[in-house]
Structures are given as structure tokens and as C-alpha cells.
Amino acid sequence: MSSDTTNIQPRLLSSFPVSLEANPVPPSAAVMADELELRISRMRGRMSDAELDVIVLTDPKNVEYFTGYRSLHPVQKTRPVMAVLTHEHAIIIGSLSTVKFIEDLPAHISAVAYAGYLAEAIIAVDNHISAMPNAERKHVAIDYGQDMLGYGSLELVDRLKSLSSDQSVSSASDVLWRVRMIKTPFEARMKSTGFAIVNRAFDQTIANAYAGISEIELYRMLQAQIFLNGAESSDSIPMLFSDGDFSYSRWPSARKLREGHYIWTDFSATYGGYPTDRNRTARCGEPSAWEINTYTRVRSLTVELARSFKPGLRCRDVYSHFQRLWKEAALGDTYGLVSRIGHGGGLDILEPPSISATDETIIEAGMVFHVEPKLEKNGAVFQFEEILFVQDDGIEFLSELSPEQIPIVDPAVR
């Protein structure tokens, strides 16, 4: 057998034309200086409550949240951007490649540029903190913890321990989430725009779908339409066809769409840096009466649950309400591989708090929740991820509600 592969060409999965549309929204606005100042001020209040003197930020989302720094480059593990927050200063620490950005920072954020890589970044952090009086660096924390993906190294942790007056380093994740969980109108606007982008893209793509198209083709079509609608980025997303063998994290395959299949997808496209976590579904061919009935009931229950959120309730209270509604609806067992039916969302796709039986978090105005109970039944999937913004006097939906009737793809094979 010849080993010459120079003439091998990829096999086209189909040649049916599709009709994509360009409907871009304007570029997202930069975070204004007064918004960043508000975020830092709120953080300092939480630091005082927790008796923390210094917080080192290494998670790119934390750095972005408090400094406004965004980049089109992938996360730089070799040349990281970090930040240091104290009661007096906010400092961003970046490589020479970030100099242009840090020159344009608001006046209340200082900047330090280092020449080199991770080791030099750690030295820059060390130099700044060590210049502080001992009394101002008694308690040092870093953003390593639940639902945060901090960068750095063991050397960074060791240096922070040696710099801390009490020779220890604690996790800052709890105090950081207490600030980040409360969204501003600017953040809500970024998320709402993102949801409009992906909702439109899904509807446009389903209008182009047909029996016989493969998962990977529909996936690529959807991704292309998401960008044409104005998304700034869109990581790989699940896109699957199934009539019972659901595997929600499976990579899109060459499986062909046929009558009876449910189409399920989940989004991660971003606008203004804010991801659009929302699932959507469709069906190939007309649903039966029981499917229509179940679709309507699960959708109504989800919307009713979303409208029940209000400041002062605990997350576990909402979960208990959900259990009562679900039991009264006699819908059967919910999807059982996760222990919550909702979560927060902001700069990260999945954020605290959780709508679960054990989360004691008090709901506050400004929180954003994704409510998404799921039911698998007789090969079908029913899930409606609705996104709400808690207000003092109720809730605001940041995305249009799921359609009252399930979107249908013509089952006739082209």
C-alpha cells in the first residue's frame, strides 16, 4: 500500500446549498472607567469584611472584570497578565506585548510591564507586594478556588506565602464571587445582545436544516451564522441529533438527521466578552400529541419558575418550589446527572450560585440566573434555558423566551 497521501482530499458530506445571512450588531463597547472603579470599590468593601489586604488575580476573567483587559490572543500561559488589588491600589501586570493597552488604562489603575515570561511575571508581582509595608500585606489571597481557573505556578504561591506577614495564602474566590455575582446594567446589556445573536442564528440555521444533513454540517452552519450575526468568539459547542442516546458533550459527528430525531445544542458565543450559555432544541418531523403536550408543560413550568425569583429568597427555596411544581405536573423523573436545575452566569459560562437543594445563597437584585430543568422521555428531550436578571421588584428576561411551539425540520430527504 502506498504511503503517499498528497492526493487525499476530504470527502464532502453534502453539496446542498445553504442561505446564510449577515446581520452583524455593532462592536461591543469598552468597559467605562467609572464602571471599573465601581467594581474595584465594591471589591475593597468585601476585602475589608474578610480582613484581606492583598488579592492577586490570575484568572483571565477576574483580570478582565477589574481592569477591562481583553485580548484576541488565546490565554497566555507563558506571558500571563495578572493584577494585584489592595485597599489603596489596583495594578495590572503584563508583558511588553500589553504595553499599548496598559497605557490607555483609567487613572485609578496602575500598570507594570515585565520583559520575559511567567517567571518574570512572578518577579514583578513579588516586587510590587514586597515594596508594601508589612502591615499592609498581613493577609494575602489569590484567586484559586471553586469555579475559578487561576494561572501561575507553585513558585507564585510560595513567594506570596513568604511575602505575607502571617506566612500564609488564602483563597479569594468567595469574596470575588460576592462581587461578580451582582451584575451591572452594562453587563446585562452585553449578555442580552449575545442572546439575541445566538437565538437568531439558531432560527436561521434550523430554517436551512433538512433531513439527511449531518451533525457536523449543521454545527458548522450554526457557527458561521453566529459569527455573521456579530459574535466576537464562539468556542466549540455541542450539536447532536438523537432519539434516545443523548450524550450532551459528544463532538458533532457524521450522523444524519432523520425523522424523529431531536436536535439539541448549547451555545458559548460571546459578545463583549460575555458568553451566551443557552440551549435550544428542534425536531425533525411533526411531533406526536404527547410530545406537544410535554413540550408545552415543561416550557410553562420553566417560565413560571423563572418568574418566581425575587430578592430575599434562598437558592434552595427556589429549588424546593421547582420540586413542588414538577411533582404537581407529574412529568416523571428529571435529568439526573446533575444536582442543580440552574446557575449564575456572567463573564464565565457557569458561575455561582446554584439552584440546588443545598445552596443557601440569598438571591439579590443584580444576580443573573440560567434556569434549565431537563426532561428526557421516550427518546425526546425537553429543556428550556431561560435567563433572568433579578430586579428589586421582579425579574427581567435577558433573552427572548423559548418558542411556544417546537421548531420543526421538514422530514423529507433532499
C-alpha positions as CSV (number, residue, x, y, z in Angstrom):
1,M,0.0,0.0,0.0
2,S,1.4,3.4,-1.0
3,S,2.2,5.8,1.8
4,D,1.7,8.8,-0.5
5,T,-1.1,10.9,1.0
6,T,-0.6,14.1,-1.0
7,N,-3.6,13.5,-3.2
8,I,-6.0,12.6,-0.5
9,Q,-8.9,15.1,-0.4
10,P,-11.6,15.4,2.3
11,R,-14.9,13.9,1.4
12,L,-17.7,16.4,1.1
13,L,-20.6,15.4,3.4
14,S,-23.2,17.1,1.1
15,S,-23.5,19.6,-1.6
16,F,-26.8,21.2,-0.8
17,P,-26.8,25.0,-0.9
18,V,-27.5,26.9,2.3
19,S,-28.5,30.5,2.7
20,L,-26.5,32.4,5.4
21,E,-27.2,36.0,6.3
22,A,-25.0,38.8,7.5
23,N,-26.8,40.7,10.3
24,P,-24.0,41.9,12.5
25,V,-24.5,44.1,15.5
26,P,-22.1,47.0,16.3
27,P,-18.9,46.1,18.1
28,S,-19.2,45.9,21.8
29,A,-18.4,48.9,23.9
30,A,-15.3,49.0,26.2
31,V,-16.0,48.9,29.9
32,M,-16.0,52.6,31.0
33,A,-13.7,53.9,33.7
34,D,-16.5,54.6,36.2
35,E,-17.8,51.0,35.9
36,L,-14.3,49.6,36.6
37,E,-14.0,52.0,39.6
38,L,-17.3,50.8,40.9
39,R,-16.2,47.2,40.7
40,I,-12.9,47.8,42.5
41,S,-14.7,49.9,45.2
42,R,-17.1,47.0,45.8
43,M,-14.2,44.6,46.0
44,R,-12.4,46.7,48.6
45,G,-15.5,46.6,50.7
46,R,-15.6,42.8,50.6
47,M,-11.8,42.7,51.3
48,S,-12.4,44.8,54.5
49,D,-15.2,42.4,55.6
50,A,-12.9,39.4,55.0
51,E,-9.9,41.1,56.5
52,L,-7.9,40.7,53.3
53,D,-5.1,43.1,52.5
54,V,-3.9,41.9,49.1
55,I,-5.5,39.9,46.4
56,V,-3.6,38.5,43.4
57,L,-5.7,37.9,40.3
58,T,-4.5,35.3,37.8
59,D,-7.8,34.0,36.3
60,P,-8.2,35.9,33.0
61,K,-11.9,36.6,33.7
62,N,-11.0,38.2,37.1
63,V,-8.3,40.3,35.4
64,E,-10.8,41.4,32.7
65,Y,-13.5,42.1,35.2
66,F,-11.4,44.5,37.3
67,T,-9.2,46.1,34.7
68,G,-11.1,45.9,31.4
69,Y,-8.2,44.0,29.8
70,R,-9.3,41.8,26.8
71,S,-7.3,40.2,24.1
72,L,-7.9,38.3,20.9
73,H,-5.0,36.1,21.7
74,P,-5.5,32.8,23.5
75,V,-4.9,32.8,27.2
76,Q,-1.1,33.4,27.6
77,K,0.2,30.8,29.9
78,T,3.8,31.7,29.1
79,R,3.3,35.5,29.3
80,P,0.3,35.9,31.7
81,V,-1.5,39.1,32.6
82,M,-2.1,39.4,36.3
83,A,-3.4,42.0,38.7
84,V,-2.9,43.0,42.3
85,L,-5.7,44.6,44.3
86,T,-5.1,46.3,47.6
87,H,-7.0,48.8,49.7
88,E,-5.0,51.7,48.0
89,H,-4.0,50.4,44.6
90,A,-5.1,48.4,41.6
91,I,-2.2,47.3,39.4
92,I,-2.2,45.3,36.2
93,I,1.0,43.4,35.4
94,G,1.5,42.4,31.8
95,S,4.3,41.6,29.3
96,L,5.7,44.1,26.9
97,S,3.1,43.0,24.4
98,T,0.4,44.6,26.5
99,V,2.1,48.0,26.8
100,K,-0.3,49.7,24.4
101,F,-3.3,48.5,26.3
102,I,-1.9,49.5,29.7
103,E,-1.0,52.9,28.5
104,D,-4.7,53.6,28.0
105,L,-5.9,52.4,31.4
106,P,-8.1,54.6,33.6
107,A,-6.2,56.8,36.0
108,H,-7.2,54.7,39.0
109,I,-5.4,51.6,37.6
110,S,-1.6,51.5,37.6
111,A,0.4,49.3,35.3
112,V,3.7,47.4,35.4
113,A,5.2,45.8,32.2
114,Y,7.7,43.0,32.5
115,A,10.1,41.7,29.9
116,G,10.0,37.9,29.7
117,Y,7.7,35.1,30.6
118,L,5.9,33.5,33.6
119,A,9.0,33.7,35.8
120,E,9.4,37.4,35.2
121,A,5.7,38.0,35.8
122,I,6.0,36.4,39.2
123,I,9.0,38.6,40.0
124,A,7.0,41.7,39.0
125,V,4.2,40.6,41.4
126,D,6.8,39.9,44.1
127,N,8.5,43.3,43.7
128,H,5.2,45.2,43.9
129,I,4.0,43.5,47.1
130,S,7.3,43.4,48.8
131,A,7.5,47.2,48.5
132,M,4.4,47.5,50.7
133,P,4.8,47.9,54.4
134,N,4.3,44.7,56.4
135,A,1.1,46.0,58.0
136,E,-0.5,46.4,54.5
137,R,0.2,42.8,53.4
138,K,-0.7,40.8,56.5
139,H,-3.3,38.7,54.8
140,V,-2.7,37.8,51.2
141,A,-5.1,35.8,49.0
142,I,-5.1,34.5,45.4
143,D,-8.0,33.6,43.0
144,Y,-7.6,29.9,43.2
145,G,-10.8,28.2,44.2
146,Q,-14.3,27.0,43.3
147,D,-15.4,27.9,39.8
148,M,-12.1,29.8,39.1
149,L,-9.3,28.7,36.9
150,G,-6.3,30.7,38.1
151,Y,-2.9,30.6,36.4
152,G,0.6,30.9,37.8
153,S,2.8,28.2,39.4
154,L,3.8,26.8,42.7
155,E,6.6,29.4,42.8
156,L,4.0,32.2,42.8
157,V,2.2,30.6,45.8
158,D,5.5,30.1,47.6
159,R,6.5,33.7,47.0
160,L,3.2,35.0,48.2
161,K,3.5,33.0,51.4
162,S,6.9,34.5,52.1
163,L,5.6,38.0,51.4
164,S,2.5,37.6,53.6
165,S,3.0,38.8,57.2
166,D,1.2,35.7,58.5
167,Q,3.2,33.4,56.1
168,S,0.0,32.0,54.5
169,V,-2.1,32.5,51.4
170,S,-5.8,32.0,51.3
171,S,-8.4,31.6,48.5
172,A,-10.0,34.8,47.3
173,S,-12.7,33.0,45.4
174,D,-15.5,33.6,47.9
175,V,-15.1,37.4,48.1
176,L,-14.5,37.7,44.4
177,W,-17.8,35.9,43.6
178,R,-19.7,38.0,46.1
179,V,-18.8,41.0,43.9
180,R,-19.0,39.3,40.5
181,M,-22.4,37.7,41.2
182,I,-24.1,41.2,41.2
183,K,-24.2,42.3,37.6
184,T,-24.5,45.9,36.5
185,P,-26.8,47.2,33.7
186,F,-23.8,47.2,31.4
187,E,-23.2,43.5,32.0
188,A,-26.9,42.7,31.5
189,R,-26.8,44.6,28.2
190,M,-23.8,42.7,26.9
191,K,-25.5,39.4,27.7
192,S,-28.8,40.4,26.2
193,T,-27.1,41.3,22.9
194,G,-25.3,38.0,22.9
195,F,-28.5,36.0,23.4
196,A,-30.1,37.9,20.5
197,I,-27.2,36.9,18.3
198,V,-27.4,33.2,19.0
199,N,-31.2,32.9,19.1
200,R,-31.4,34.5,15.6
201,A,-28.6,32.2,14.4
202,F,-30.4,29.1,15.7
203,D,-33.6,30.1,14.0
204,Q,-31.8,30.9,10.7
205,T,-29.9,27.6,10.8
206,I,-32.9,25.4,11.5
207,A,-34.6,27.1,8.6
208,N,-31.8,25.8,6.4
209,A,-31.7,22.3,8.0
210,Y,-33.1,19.2,6.2
211,A,-33.4,15.5,6.7
212,G,-30.1,14.0,5.7
213,I,-27.8,16.8,6.9
214,S,-25.1,15.7,9.3
215,E,-24.5,17.0,12.8
216,I,-21.1,18.4,11.8
217,E,-22.6,20.2,8.8
218,L,-25.3,21.8,10.9
219,Y,-22.8,22.6,13.5
220,R,-20.6,24.4,11.0
221,M,-23.5,26.2,9.6
222,L,-24.6,27.4,13.0
223,Q,-21.1,28.6,14.0
224,A,-20.8,30.5,10.7
225,Q,-24.2,32.2,11.3
226,I,-23.3,33.1,14.8
227,F,-20.3,35.0,13.6
228,L,-22.2,36.6,10.8
229,N,-24.7,37.9,13.4
230,G,-21.9,39.6,15.3
231,A,-20.5,37.3,17.9
232,E,-16.9,38.0,18.9
233,S,-16.0,34.4,19.6
234,S,-17.6,31.1,19.6
235,D,-15.9,28.1,21.1
236,S,-16.9,24.6,20.1
237,I,-20.5,23.8,21.1
238,P,-22.4,20.5,21.4
239,M,-24.7,19.8,18.4
240,L,-26.3,16.4,18.4
241,F,-29.2,14.5,16.8
242,S,-30.8,11.8,18.9
243,D,-34.0,9.9,19.6
244,G,-32.8,8.4,22.9
245,D,-29.0,8.0,23.1
246,F,-28.3,11.6,24.3
247,S,-24.7,12.3,25.1
248,Y,-24.6,16.1,25.6
249,S,-20.9,16.6,25.4
250,R,-20.3,14.5,22.3
251,W,-18.5,16.1,19.5
252,P,-20.7,16.6,16.4
253,S,-20.4,13.6,14.1
254,A,-21.4,12.4,10.6
255,R,-24.7,11.2,12.0
256,K,-27.5,12.1,9.6
257,L,-30.7,13.9,10.6
258,R,-33.8,11.8,10.1
259,E,-37.4,11.9,11.1
260,G,-37.9,11.5,14.9
261,H,-34.6,13.0,15.8
262,Y,-34.4,15.8,18.3
263,I,-31.7,18.5,17.6
264,W,-30.1,19.8,20.8
265,T,-27.4,22.4,21.0
266,D,-25.9,24.7,23.6
267,F,-24.1,28.0,22.9
268,S,-20.9,29.6,24.1
269,A,-20.6,32.5,21.7
270,T,-19.5,35.8,23.3
271,Y,-20.4,39.5,22.9
272,G,-18.4,42.0,24.9
273,G,-16.6,39.0,26.5
274,Y,-19.8,37.7,28.0
275,P,-20.8,34.1,26.9
276,T,-24.3,33.2,25.8
277,D,-25.0,29.9,27.6
278,R,-28.3,28.9,26.3
279,N,-29.7,25.6,24.9
280,R,-32.1,25.3,22.0
281,T,-34.0,22.3,20.6
282,A,-35.8,21.4,17.4
283,R,-37.4,18.2,15.9
284,C,-37.2,16.6,12.6
285,G,-40.8,15.8,11.5
286,E,-44.1,16.6,13.2
287,P,-44.2,15.7,16.9
288,S,-46.9,13.4,18.3
289,A,-49.6,14.7,20.7
290,W,-47.8,13.6,23.8
291,E,-44.6,15.4,22.7
292,I,-46.6,18.6,22.1
293,N,-48.2,18.3,25.5
294,T,-44.9,17.6,27.3
295,Y,-43.1,20.4,25.4
296,T,-45.8,22.9,26.4
297,R,-45.9,21.8,30.1
298,V,-42.1,21.8,30.6
299,R,-41.8,25.2,29.0
300,S,-44.7,26.7,31.0
301,L,-43.2,25.2,34.2
302,T,-39.8,26.7,33.5
303,V,-41.1,30.2,32.8
304,E,-43.3,30.1,35.9
305,L,-40.2,29.0,37.9
306,A,-38.1,31.8,36.4
307,R,-40.8,34.4,37.3
308,S,-40.8,33.3,41.0
309,F,-37.2,34.6,41.6
310,K,-37.1,37.6,43.9
311,P,-34.6,39.2,46.3
312,G,-34.5,37.6,49.7
313,L,-35.2,34.0,48.7
314,R,-32.5,31.4,49.1
315,C,-31.5,29.4,46.1
316,R,-32.6,26.3,47.9
317,D,-36.1,27.9,48.3
318,V,-36.4,28.2,44.6
319,Y,-35.3,24.6,44.1
320,S,-37.9,23.5,46.6
321,H,-40.5,25.4,44.6
322,F,-39.3,23.7,41.5
323,Q,-39.7,20.3,43.1
324,R,-43.3,21.1,44.1
325,L,-44.1,22.3,40.6
326,W,-42.5,19.3,39.0
327,K,-44.3,16.9,41.3
328,E,-47.7,18.5,40.6
329,A,-47.1,18.4,36.8
330,A,-46.4,14.6,37.1
331,L,-43.8,14.8,34.4
332,G,-41.6,11.9,35.6
333,D,-38.0,12.0,36.7
334,T,-35.9,14.9,35.8
335,Y,-32.5,14.5,34.2
336,G,-30.5,13.1,37.0
337,L,-26.8,13.5,36.1
338,V,-26.5,17.0,37.7
339,S,-27.7,18.1,41.1
340,R,-29.0,21.6,40.1
341,I,-31.5,23.0,37.7
342,G,-30.0,26.4,37.3
343,H,-26.9,28.5,37.8
344,G,-25.5,32.0,37.6
345,G,-23.8,33.5,34.6
346,G,-21.6,36.4,33.7
347,L,-18.1,36.6,32.2
348,D,-17.9,32.8,32.8
349,I,-20.4,30.4,31.3
350,L,-21.0,28.7,34.7
351,E,-21.0,30.9,37.8
352,P,-22.3,30.7,41.3
353,P,-24.8,30.4,42.8
354,S,-26.6,27.1,42.0
355,I,-30.3,26.4,42.1
356,S,-30.0,23.3,44.1
357,A,-31.2,21.7,47.3
358,T,-28.2,22.8,49.3
359,D,-27.3,26.3,48.1
360,E,-28.0,28.8,50.9
361,T,-27.1,31.8,48.8
362,I,-29.6,34.7,49.3
363,I,-30.9,36.0,46.0
364,E,-30.1,39.7,45.5
365,A,-31.0,42.3,42.9
366,G,-28.4,42.3,40.1
367,M,-28.0,38.5,40.0
368,V,-28.3,36.7,36.7
369,F,-29.7,33.1,36.6
370,H,-30.0,30.5,33.9
371,V,-33.0,28.2,34.7
372,E,-32.9,24.9,32.8
373,P,-34.6,21.8,34.2
374,K,-34.4,19.0,31.7
375,L,-36.6,16.0,30.9
376,E,-35.7,13.0,28.7
377,K,-38.7,11.0,27.8
378,N,-39.3,8.3,25.2
379,G,-36.3,9.4,23.2
380,A,-37.2,13.1,23.3
381,V,-35.5,15.9,25.2
382,F,-37.4,18.9,26.7
383,Q,-35.2,21.7,28.0
384,F,-35.8,25.4,28.1
385,E,-32.8,27.5,29.3
386,E,-34.3,30.9,30.3
387,I,-32.1,33.7,31.5
388,L,-33.3,36.2,34.0
389,F,-31.9,39.4,35.6
390,V,-33.2,39.9,39.2
391,Q,-34.5,43.3,39.9
392,D,-35.8,44.9,43.2
393,D,-39.4,44.5,42.0
394,G,-39.2,41.3,39.9
395,I,-37.2,39.9,37.1
396,E,-36.2,40.9,33.5
397,F,-35.6,38.2,30.9
398,L,-32.3,38.8,29.1
399,S,-33.3,36.5,26.2
400,E,-36.5,36.1,24.4
401,L,-38.4,33.1,25.8
402,S,-38.1,29.7,24.1
403,P,-40.7,29.4,21.3
404,E,-44.2,28.3,22.3
405,Q,-44.1,25.5,19.7
406,I,-41.1,23.3,18.9
407,P,-39.3,24.3,15.7
408,I,-39.8,21.7,13.0
409,V,-37.4,20.5,10.3
410,D,-39.1,19.0,7.2
411,P,-38.5,15.2,7.3
412,A,-38.4,14.9,3.5
413,V,-35.0,13.8,2.5
414,R,-33.4,16.0,-0.1
